[in-house]
Amino acid sequence: MAFGAGTGFRAADAGTVRGEQKEAACECWFTSTGKLTPLMLKVKDEDGEIRVIKEITVHSREMKRYAGSPSLEFDCTLRLGEQEVRAMLIYYMTQSRWVLNFR
């Protein structure tokens, strides 16, 4: 075929994730329609201690692909002590892995 039409087609993806990333454990709730909602996070801090984050405000959620891998990305605000931090919580579906990406 001319110009390689129909060969090697790959879907576009969102590129790579930027910023400081931390592995996270996430407790979730699924609605009856299958909508995923994060309830609580556990993340290691700089001192190696595990911090629990229970106050999560989700502003939006979006399906994306990073390097071809499907993921669900949550734009959220996390309450850490007295301060609020904006972060992206990303769930890599094929790896069953959660990552917090601080801005």
N, CA, C and O atoms as a printed pandas DataFrame, in Angstrom:
     atom_number atom_name residue_name chain_id  residue_number  x_coord  y_coord  z_coord
0              1         N          MET        A               1    0.831   -1.178    0.000
1              2        CA          MET        A               1    0.000    0.000    0.000
2              3         C          MET        A               1    0.876    1.242    0.000
3              4         O          MET        A               1    1.973    1.246    0.558
4              5         N          ALA        A               2    0.387    2.270   -0.619
5              6        CA          ALA        A               2    1.123    3.524   -0.709
6              7         C          ALA        A               2    1.253    4.181    0.662
7              8         O          ALA        A               2    0.308    4.216    1.450
8              9         N          PHE        A               3    2.444    4.696    0.918
9             10        CA          PHE        A               3    2.724    5.427    2.154
10            11         C          PHE        A               3    2.467    4.607    3.413
11            12         O          PHE        A               3    2.300    5.193    4.482
12            13         N          GLY        A               4    2.428    3.306    3.338
13            14        CA          GLY        A               4    2.273    2.448    4.509
14            15         C          GLY        A               4    0.887    2.506    5.129
15            16         O          GLY        A               4    0.724    2.198    6.309
16            17         N          ALA        A               5   -0.096    2.891    4.361
17            18        CA          ALA        A               5   -1.455    2.997    4.901
18            19         C          ALA        A               5   -1.930    1.634    5.392
19            20         O          ALA        A               5   -1.805    0.631    4.690
20            21         N          GLY        A               6   -2.467    1.612    6.584
21            22        CA          GLY        A               6   -3.009    0.377    7.143
22            23         C          GLY        A               6   -1.985   -0.513    7.810
23            24         O          GLY        A               6   -2.320   -1.610    8.257
24            25         N          THR        A               7   -0.726   -0.059    7.890
25            26        CA          THR        A               7    0.290   -0.885    8.523
26            27         C          THR        A               7    0.829   -0.203    9.771
27            28         O          THR        A               7    1.114    0.994    9.763
28            29         N          GLY        A               8    0.963   -0.957   10.819
29            30        CA          GLY        A               8    1.589   -0.446   12.033
30            31         C          GLY        A               8    0.869    0.709   12.692
31            32         O          GLY        A               8    1.520    1.560   13.297
32            33         N          PHE        A               9   -0.437    0.773   12.602
33            34        CA          PHE        A               9   -1.186    1.875   13.208
34            35         C          PHE        A               9   -1.153    1.760   14.720
35            36         O          PHE        A               9   -1.424    0.696   15.275
36            37         N          ARG        A              10   -0.818    2.860   15.388
37            38        CA          ARG        A              10   -0.818    2.903   16.850
38            39         C          ARG        A              10   -1.654    4.090   17.308
39            40         O          ARG        A              10   -1.588    5.174   16.728
40            41         N          ALA        A              11   -2.434    3.871   18.349
41            42        CA          ALA        A              11   -3.247    4.945   18.892
42            43         C          ALA        A              11   -2.357    5.974   19.587
43            44         O          ALA        A              11   -1.339    5.624   20.183
44            45         N          ALA        A              12   -2.749    7.238   19.505
45            46        CA          ALA        A              12   -2.000    8.303   20.168
46            47         C          ALA        A              12   -2.100    8.136   21.680
47            48         O          ALA        A              12   -3.097    7.632   22.197
48            49         N          ASP        A              13   -1.050    8.568   22.379
49            50        CA          ASP        A              13   -1.109    8.486   23.825
50            51         C          ASP        A              13   -0.759    9.838   24.432
51            52         O          ASP        A              13   -0.457   10.791   23.714
52            53         N          ALA        A              14   -0.801    9.914   25.755
53            54        CA          ALA        A              14   -0.598   11.173   26.464
54            55         C          ALA        A              14    0.874   11.477   26.717
55            56         O          ALA        A              14    1.181   12.447   27.409
56            57         N          GLY        A              15    1.783   10.688   26.184
57            58        CA          GLY        A              15    3.206   10.933   26.382
58            59         C          GLY        A              15    3.711   10.371   27.693
59            60         O          GLY        A              15    3.466    9.207   28.011
60            61         N          THR        A              16    4.419   11.197   28.459
61            62        CA          THR        A              16    4.954   10.757   29.740
62            63         C          THR        A              16    4.440   11.660   30.860
63            64         O          THR        A              16    4.024   12.793   30.619
64            65         N          VAL        A              17    4.475   11.148   32.066
65            66        CA          VAL        A              17    4.038   11.903   33.237
66            67         C          VAL        A              17    5.214   12.703   33.757
67            68         O          VAL        A              17    6.315   12.172   33.901
68            69         N          ARG        A              18    4.987   13.997   34.045
69            70        CA          ARG        A              18    6.056   14.861   34.554
70            71         C          ARG        A              18    5.827   15.174   36.023
71            72         O          ARG        A              18    4.706   15.084   36.524
72            73         N          GLY        A              19    6.903   15.542   36.706
73            74        CA          GLY        A              19    6.801   15.940   38.100
74            75         C          GLY        A              19    7.331   14.869   39.032
75            76         O          GLY        A              19    7.768   13.804   38.597
76            77         N          GLU        A              20    7.286   15.170   40.329
77            78        CA          GLU        A              20    7.737   14.236   41.360
78            79         C          GLU        A              20    6.683   13.158   41.561
79            80         O          GLU        A              20    5.529   13.462   41.864
80            81         N          GLN        A              21    7.073   11.902   41.395
81            82        CA          GLN        A              21    6.137   10.782   41.533
82            83         C          GLN        A              21    6.478    9.940   42.749
83            84         O          GLN        A              21    7.646    9.716   43.066
84            85         N          LYS        A              22    5.433    9.482   43.419
85            86        CA          LYS        A              22    5.611    8.575   44.555
86            87         C          LYS        A              22    4.644    7.418   44.402
87            88         O          LYS        A              22    3.484    7.599   44.032
88            89         N          GLU        A              23    5.148    6.216   44.695
89            90        CA          GLU        A              23    4.279    5.041   44.713
90            91         C          GLU        A              23    3.275    5.226   45.843
91            92         O          GLU        A              23    3.610    5.780   46.890
92            93         N          ALA        A              24    2.058    4.770   45.636
93            94        CA          ALA        A              24    1.013    4.940   46.641
94            95         C          ALA        A              24    0.163    3.683   46.732
95            96         O          ALA        A              24    0.044    2.913   45.779
96            97         N          ALA        A              25   -0.424    3.502   47.907
97            98        CA          ALA        A              25   -1.450    2.484   48.103
98            99         C          ALA        A              25   -2.764    3.241   48.204
99           100         O          ALA        A              25   -2.821    4.301   48.827
100          101         N          CYS        A              26   -3.820    2.711   47.600
101          102        CA          CYS        A              26   -5.082    3.441   47.544
102          103         C          CYS        A              26   -6.250    2.534   47.911
103          104         O          CYS        A              26   -6.380    1.424   47.394
104          105         N          GLU        A              27   -7.094    3.023   48.810
105          106        CA          GLU        A              27   -8.357    2.349   49.117
106          107         C          GLU        A              27   -9.419    3.015   48.255
107          108         O          GLU        A              27   -9.542    4.240   48.241
108          109         N          CYS        A              28  -10.186    2.198   47.534
109          110        CA          CYS        A              28  -11.155    2.723   46.567
110          111         C          CYS        A              28  -12.557    2.218   46.832
111          112         O          CYS        A              28  -12.772    1.246   47.556
112          113         N          TRP        A              29  -13.486    2.901   46.232
113          114        CA          TRP        A              29  -14.882    2.494   46.254
114          115         C          TRP        A              29  -15.370    2.509   44.820
115          116         O          TRP        A              29  -15.105    3.455   44.077
116          117         N          PHE        A              30  -16.083    1.461   44.429
117          118        CA          PHE        A              30  -16.666    1.376   43.097
118          119         C          PHE        A              30  -18.177    1.531   43.221
119          120         O          PHE        A              30  -18.809    0.858   44.035
120          121         N          THR        A              31  -18.757    2.419   42.413
121          122        CA          THR        A              31  -20.200    2.582   42.413
122          123         C          THR        A              31  -20.851    1.414   41.684
123          124         O          THR        A              31  -20.161    0.575   41.106
124          125         N          SER        A              32  -22.176    1.361   41.711
125          126        CA          SER        A              32  -22.889    0.280   41.020
126          127         C          SER        A              32  -22.699    0.353   39.506
127          128         O          SER        A              32  -22.908   -0.637   38.805
128          129         N          THR        A              33  -22.301    1.530   38.997
129          130        CA          THR        A              33  -22.062    1.688   37.557
130          131         C          THR        A              33  -20.592    1.488   37.194
131          132         O          THR        A              33  -20.212    1.620   36.030
132          133         N          GLY        A              34  -19.754    1.163   38.208
133          134        CA          GLY        A              34  -18.344    0.892   37.932
134          135         C          GLY        A              34  -17.434    2.098   38.033
135          136         O          GLY        A              34  -16.255    1.998   37.694
136          137         N          LYS        A              35  -17.940    3.240   38.490
137          138        CA          LYS        A              35  -17.126    4.440   38.629
138          139         C          LYS        A              35  -16.208    4.293   39.849
139          140         O          LYS        A              35  -16.674    3.982   40.946
140          141         N          LEU        A              36  -14.923    4.513   39.656
141          142        CA          LEU        A              36  -13.907    4.354   40.681
142          143         C          LEU        A              36  -13.731    5.660   41.458
143          144         O          LEU        A              36  -13.601    6.725   40.855
144          145         N          THR        A              37  -13.726    5.584   42.801
145          146        CA          THR        A              37  -13.544    6.757   43.643
146          147         C          THR        A              37  -12.499    6.459   44.709
147          148         O          THR        A              37  -12.694    5.549   45.514
148          149         N          PRO        A              38  -11.380    7.211   44.738
149          150        CA          PRO        A              38  -10.379    6.999   45.781
150          151         C          PRO        A              38  -10.874    7.528   47.129
151          152         O          PRO        A              38  -11.415    8.631   47.206
152          153         N          LEU        A              39  -10.687    6.736   48.193
153          154        CA          LEU        A              39  -11.130    7.119   49.537
154          155         C          LEU        A              39   -9.969    7.478   50.463
155          156         O          LEU        A              39  -10.082    8.408   51.261
156          157         N          MET        A              40   -8.849    6.746   50.363
157          158        CA          MET        A              40   -7.729    6.940   51.249
158          159         C          MET        A              40   -6.436    6.542   50.542
159          160         O          MET        A              40   -6.429    5.639   49.704
160          161         N          LEU        A              41   -5.336    7.228   50.889
161          162        CA          LEU        A              41   -4.027    6.932   50.320
162          163         C          LEU        A              41   -3.021    6.681   51.422
163          164         O          LEU        A              41   -3.140    7.225   52.520
164          165         N          LYS        A              42   -2.028    5.855   51.128
165          166        CA          LYS        A              42   -0.863    5.680   51.992
166          167         C          LYS        A              42    0.369    5.896   51.124
167          168         O          LYS        A              42    0.531    5.282   50.070
168          169         N          VAL        A              43    1.251    6.807   51.611
169          170        CA          VAL        A              43    2.439    7.190   50.853
170          171         C          VAL        A              43    3.615    7.296   51.815
171          172         O          VAL        A              43    3.460    7.773   52.939
172          173         N          LYS        A              44    4.804    6.847   51.370
173          174        CA          LYS        A              44    6.015    7.020   52.179
174          175         C          LYS        A              44    6.527    8.447   52.018
175          176         O          LYS        A              44    6.600    8.970   50.906
176          177         N          ASP        A              45    6.884    9.080   53.156
177          178        CA          ASP        A              45    7.440   10.423   53.072
178          179         C          ASP        A              45    8.965   10.359   52.931
179          180         O          ASP        A              45    9.533    9.277   52.780
180          181         N          GLU        A              46    9.625   11.528   52.980
181          182        CA          GLU        A              46   11.071   11.596   52.786
182          183         C          GLU        A              46   11.842   10.844   53.869
183          184         O          GLU        A              46   12.958   10.382   53.635
184          185         N          ASP        A              47   11.237   10.723   55.061
185          186        CA          ASP        A              47   11.882   10.020   56.172
186          187         C          ASP        A              47   11.602    8.519   56.169
187          188         O          ASP        A              47   12.070    7.803   57.055
188          189         N          GLY        A              48   10.848    8.039   55.189
189          190        CA          GLY        A              48   10.531    6.622   55.091
190          191         C          GLY        A              48    9.315    6.203   55.898
191          192         O          GLY        A              48    8.983    5.019   55.955
192          193         N          GLU        A              49    8.643    7.173   56.525
193          194        CA          GLU        A              49    7.442    6.868   57.294
194          195         C          GLU        A              49    6.222    6.859   56.382
195          196         O          GLU        A              49    6.136    7.638   55.433
196          197         N          ILE        A              50    5.282    5.969   56.681
197          198        CA          ILE        A              50    4.064    5.879   55.877
198          199         C          ILE        A              50    3.044    6.881   56.399
199          200         O          ILE        A              50    2.685    6.868   57.576
200          201         N          ARG        A              51    2.586    7.749   55.504
201          202        CA          ARG        A              51    1.592    8.766   55.829
202          203         C          ARG        A              51    0.244    8.343   55.266
203          204         O          ARG        A              51    0.157    7.821   54.155
204          205         N          VAL        A              52   -0.800    8.575   56.041
205          206        CA          VAL        A              52   -2.164    8.258   55.612
206          207         C          VAL        A              52   -2.854    9.557   55.232
207          208         O          VAL        A              52   -2.837   10.524   55.994
208          209         N          ILE        A              53   -3.461    9.579   54.054
209          210        CA          ILE        A              53   -4.195   10.749   53.574
210          211         C          ILE        A              53   -5.648   10.332   53.385
211          212         O          ILE        A              53   -5.965    9.515   52.521
212          213         N          LYS        A              54   -6.526   10.906   54.206
213          214        CA          LYS        A              54   -7.944   10.543   54.139
214          215         C          LYS        A              54   -8.815   11.627   53.520
215          216         O          LYS        A              54   -9.938   11.358   53.093
216          217         N          GLU        A              55   -8.300   12.854   53.471
217          218        CA          GLU        A              55   -9.076   13.948   52.894
218          219         C          GLU        A              55   -8.635   14.167   51.455
219          220         O          GLU        A              55   -7.609   14.793   51.189
220          221         N          ILE        A              56   -9.433   13.637   50.531
221          222        CA          ILE        A              56   -9.148   13.706   49.095
222          223         C          ILE        A              56  -10.339   14.352   48.402
223          224         O          ILE        A              56  -11.466   13.873   48.519
224          225         N          THR        A              57  -10.090   15.434   47.685
225          226        CA          THR        A              57  -11.128   16.072   46.881
226          227         C          THR        A              57  -10.782   15.858   45.416
227          228         O          THR        A              57   -9.764   16.363   44.943
228          229         N          VAL        A              58  -11.611   15.118   44.694
229          230        CA          VAL        A              58  -11.378   14.845   43.276
230          231         C          VAL        A              58  -12.079   15.924   42.451
231          232         O          VAL        A              58  -13.290   16.115   42.563
232          233         N          HIS        A              59  -11.299   16.629   41.620
233          234        CA          HIS        A              59  -11.844   17.683   40.771
234          235         C          HIS        A              59  -12.277   17.140   39.413
235          236         O          HIS        A              59  -13.290   17.562   38.855
236          237         N          SER        A              60  -11.494   16.196   38.891
237          238        CA          SER        A              60  -11.835   15.593   37.596
238          239         C          SER        A              60  -11.138   14.255   37.468
239          240         O          SER        A              60  -10.194   13.959   38.200
240          241         N          ARG        A              61  -11.614   13.447   36.527
241          242        CA          ARG        A              61  -10.991   12.160   36.221
242          243         C          ARG        A              61  -10.979   12.007   34.714
243          244         O          ARG        A              61  -11.891   12.461   34.022
244          245         N          GLU        A              62   -9.929   11.356   34.209
245          246        CA          GLU        A              62   -9.777   11.230   32.760
246          247         C          GLU        A              62   -9.029    9.946   32.417
247          248         O          GLU        A              62   -8.031    9.608   33.054
248          249         N          MET        A              63   -9.514    9.244   31.415
249          250        CA          MET        A              63   -8.820    8.063   30.895
250          251         C          MET        A              63   -7.695    8.542   29.988
251          252         O          MET        A              63   -7.911    9.395   29.126
252          253         N          LYS        A              64   -6.490    7.994   30.177
253          254        CA          LYS        A              64   -5.344    8.353   29.341
254          255         C          LYS        A              64   -4.527    7.115   29.034
255          256         O          LYS        A              64   -4.773    6.036   29.573
256          257         N          ARG        A              65   -3.552    7.291   28.158
257          258        CA          ARG        A              65   -2.599    6.230   27.837
258          259         C          ARG        A              65   -1.204    6.816   27.934
259          260         O          ARG        A              65   -0.894    7.805   27.271
260          261         N          TYR        A              66   -0.359    6.209   28.761
261          262        CA          TYR        A              66    1.044    6.592   28.868
262          263         C          TYR        A              66    1.860    5.425   28.338
263          264         O          TYR        A              66    1.809    4.316   28.869
264          265         N          ALA        A              67    2.612    5.696   27.283
265          266        CA          ALA        A              67    3.410    4.667   26.615
266          267         C          ALA        A              67    2.536    3.482   26.219
267          268         O          ALA        A              67    2.975    2.333   26.286
268          269         N          GLY        A              68    1.303    3.758   25.808
269          270        CA          GLY        A              68    0.384    2.724   25.361
270          271         C          GLY        A              68   -0.368    2.015   26.464
271          272         O          GLY        A              68   -1.252    1.205   26.185
272          273         N          SER        A              69   -0.036    2.302   27.722
273          274        CA          SER        A              69   -0.662    1.632   28.853
274          275         C          SER        A              69   -1.874    2.442   29.340
275          276         O          SER        A              69   -1.731    3.626   29.648
276          277         N          PRO        A              70   -3.068    1.824   29.415
277          278        CA          PRO        A              70   -4.251    2.569   29.853
278          279         C          PRO        A              70   -4.163    2.958   31.323
279          280         O          PRO        A              70   -3.723    2.176   32.166
280          281         N          SER        A              71   -4.590    4.180   31.609
281          282        CA          SER        A              71   -4.561    4.651   32.991
282          283         C          SER        A              71   -5.757    5.552   33.254
283          284         O          SER        A              71   -6.364    6.096   32.332
284          285         N          LEU        A              72   -6.077    5.695   34.520
285          286        CA          LEU        A              72   -7.140    6.579   34.958
286          287         C          LEU        A              72   -6.477    7.640   35.817
287          288         O          LEU        A              72   -5.839    7.321   36.820
288          289         N          GLU        A              73   -6.625    8.910   35.427
289          290        CA          GLU        A              73   -5.931   10.008   36.079
290          291         C          GLU        A              73   -6.930   10.889   36.827
291          292         O          GLU        A              73   -7.907   11.365   36.248
292          293         N          PHE        A              74   -6.673   11.099   38.118
293          294        CA          PHE        A              74   -7.527   11.928   38.958
294          295         C          PHE        A              74   -6.795   13.221   39.291
295          296         O          PHE        A              74   -5.684   13.185   39.821
296          297         N          ASP        A              75   -7.401   14.355   38.986
297          298        CA          ASP        A              75   -6.886   15.657   39.408
298          299         C          ASP        A              75   -7.515   15.917   40.770
299          300         O          ASP        A              75   -8.737   16.025   40.870
300          301         N          CYS        A              76   -6.701   16.020   41.822
301          302        CA          CYS        A              76   -7.277   16.139   43.159
302          303         C          CYS        A              76   -6.476   17.061   44.071
303          304         O          CYS        A              76   -5.332   17.421   43.792
304          305         N          THR        A              77   -7.127   17.427   45.169
305          306        CA          THR        A              77   -6.495   18.177   46.239
306          307         C          THR        A              77   -6.428   17.267   47.455
307          308         O          THR        A              77   -7.423   16.657   47.845
308          309         N          LEU        A              78   -5.234   17.183   48.055
309          310        CA          LEU        A              78   -5.006   16.331   49.222
310          311         C          LEU        A              78   -4.750   17.220   50.426
311          312         O          LEU        A              78   -4.028   18.212   50.328
312          313         N          ARG        A              79   -5.331   16.873   51.543
313          314        CA          ARG        A              79   -5.091   17.620   52.785
314          315         C          ARG        A              79   -3.992   16.905   53.563
315          316         O          ARG        A              79   -4.169   15.773   54.012
316          317         N          LEU        A              80   -2.840   17.588   53.718
317          318        CA          LEU        A              80   -1.691   17.054   54.438
318          319         C          LEU        A              80   -1.458   17.928   55.667
319          320         O          LEU        A              80   -0.813   18.973   55.582
320          321         N          GLY        A              81   -1.985   17.496   56.800
321          322        CA          GLY        A              81   -1.887   18.297   58.024
322          323         C          GLY        A              81   -2.714   19.558   57.873
323          324         O          GLY        A              81   -3.930   19.495   57.695
324          325         N          GLU        A              82   -2.048   20.707   57.946
325          326        CA          GLU        A              82   -2.743   21.995   57.824
326          327         C          GLU        A              82   -2.724   22.548   56.398
327          328         O          GLU        A              82   -3.356   23.568   56.125
328          329         N          GLN        A              83   -2.018   21.899   55.501
329          330        CA          GLN        A              83   -1.927   22.435   54.139
330          331         C          GLN        A              83   -2.655   21.555   53.125
331          332         O          GLN        A              83   -2.857   20.360   53.342
332          333         N          GLU        A              84   -3.039   22.177   52.018
333          334        CA          GLU        A              84   -3.660   21.457   50.905
334          335         C          GLU        A              84   -2.689   21.443   49.744
335          336         O          GLU        A              84   -2.059   22.453   49.431
336          337         N          VAL        A              85   -2.573   20.278   49.102
337          338        CA          VAL        A              85   -1.640   20.096   47.997
338          339         C          VAL        A              85   -2.407   19.589   46.784
339          340         O          VAL        A              85   -3.210   18.662   46.895
340          341         N          ARG        A              86   -2.163   20.190   45.641
341          342        CA          ARG        A              86   -2.775   19.730   44.390
342          343         C          ARG        A              86   -1.894   18.631   43.811
343          344         O          ARG        A              86   -0.673   18.781   43.756
344          345         N          ALA        A              87   -2.498   17.532   43.379
345          346        CA          ALA        A              87   -1.731   16.402   42.853
346          347         C          ALA        A              87   -2.556   15.637   41.828
347          348         O          ALA        A              87   -3.778   15.770   41.758
348          349         N          MET        A              88   -1.859   14.836   41.038
349          350        CA          MET        A              88   -2.509   13.921   40.107
350          351         C          MET        A              88   -2.330   12.519   40.690
351          352         O          MET        A              88   -1.209   12.091   40.965
352          353         N          LEU        A              89   -3.431   11.817   40.873
353          354        CA          LEU        A              89   -3.410   10.431   41.326
354          355         C          LEU        A              89   -3.668    9.582   40.091
355          356         O          LEU        A              89   -4.710    9.712   39.448
356          357         N          ILE        A              90   -2.721    8.714   39.761
357          358        CA          ILE        A              90   -2.803    7.938   38.518
358          359         C          ILE        A              90   -2.870    6.454   38.842
359          360         O          ILE        A              90   -2.067    5.931   39.615
360          361         N          TYR        A              91   -3.850    5.783   38.230
361          362        CA          TYR        A              91   -3.996    4.334   38.368
362          363         C          TYR        A              91   -3.649    3.690   37.037
363          364         O          TYR        A              91   -4.357    3.879   36.048
364          365         N          TYR        A              92   -2.543    2.916   37.008
365          366        CA          TYR        A              92   -2.138    2.183   35.816
366          367         C          TYR        A              92   -2.871    0.848   35.830
367          368         O          TYR        A              92   -2.548   -0.031   36.629
368          369         N          MET        A              93   -3.839    0.696   34.965
369          370        CA          MET        A              93   -4.754   -0.449   34.987
370          371         C          MET        A              93   -4.077   -1.788   34.729
371          372         O          MET        A              93   -4.343   -2.756   35.442
372          373         N          THR        A              94   -3.220   -1.863   33.741
373          374        CA          THR        A              94   -2.619   -3.150   33.397
374          375         C          THR        A              94   -1.634   -3.623   34.462
375          376         O          THR        A              94   -1.367   -4.820   34.575
376          377         N          GLN        A              95   -1.092   -2.686   35.245
377          378        CA          GLN        A              95   -0.124   -3.030   36.279
378          379         C          GLN        A              95   -0.756   -3.051   37.668
379          380         O          GLN        A              95   -0.105   -3.450   38.634
380          381         N          SER        A              96   -2.017   -2.627   37.782
381          382        CA          SER        A              96   -2.700   -2.491   39.084
382          383         C          SER        A              96   -1.821   -1.715   40.061
383          384         O          SER        A              96   -1.550   -2.165   41.175
384          385         N          ARG        A              97   -1.381   -0.531   39.613
385          386        CA          ARG        A              97   -0.417    0.272   40.374
386          387         C          ARG        A              97   -0.888    1.716   40.464
387          388         O          ARG        A              97   -1.374    2.286   39.486
388          389         N          TRP        A              98   -0.737    2.308   41.662
389          390        CA          TRP        A              98   -1.102    3.701   41.910
390          391         C          TRP        A              98    0.147    4.554   42.061
391          392         O          TRP        A              98    1.136    4.120   42.653
392          393         N          VAL        A              99    0.100    5.774   41.522
393          394        CA          VAL        A              99    1.196    6.727   41.630
394          395         C          VAL        A              99    0.610    8.093   41.944
395          396         O          VAL        A              99   -0.402    8.490   41.367
396          397         N          LEU        A             100    1.255    8.816   42.867
397          398        CA          LEU        A             100    0.906   10.207   43.148
398          399         C          LEU        A             100    1.912   11.076   42.442
399          400         O          LEU        A             100    3.117   10.870   42.584
400          401         N          ASN        A             101    1.438   12.050   41.677
401          402        CA          ASN        A             101    2.303   12.948   40.946
402          403         C          ASN        A             101    2.039   14.361   41.458
403          404         O          ASN        A             101    1.001   14.954   41.162
404          405         N          PHE        A             102    2.994   14.899   42.232
405          406        CA          PHE        A             102    2.861   16.238   42.787
406          407         C          PHE        A             102    3.253   17.270   41.755
407          408         O          PHE        A             102    4.184   17.058   40.978
408          409         N          ARG        A             103    2.557   18.372   41.745
409          410        CA          ARG        A             103    2.854   19.439   40.777
410          411         C          ARG        A             103    3.831   20.433   41.351
411          412         O          ARG        A             103    4.196   21.398   40.679
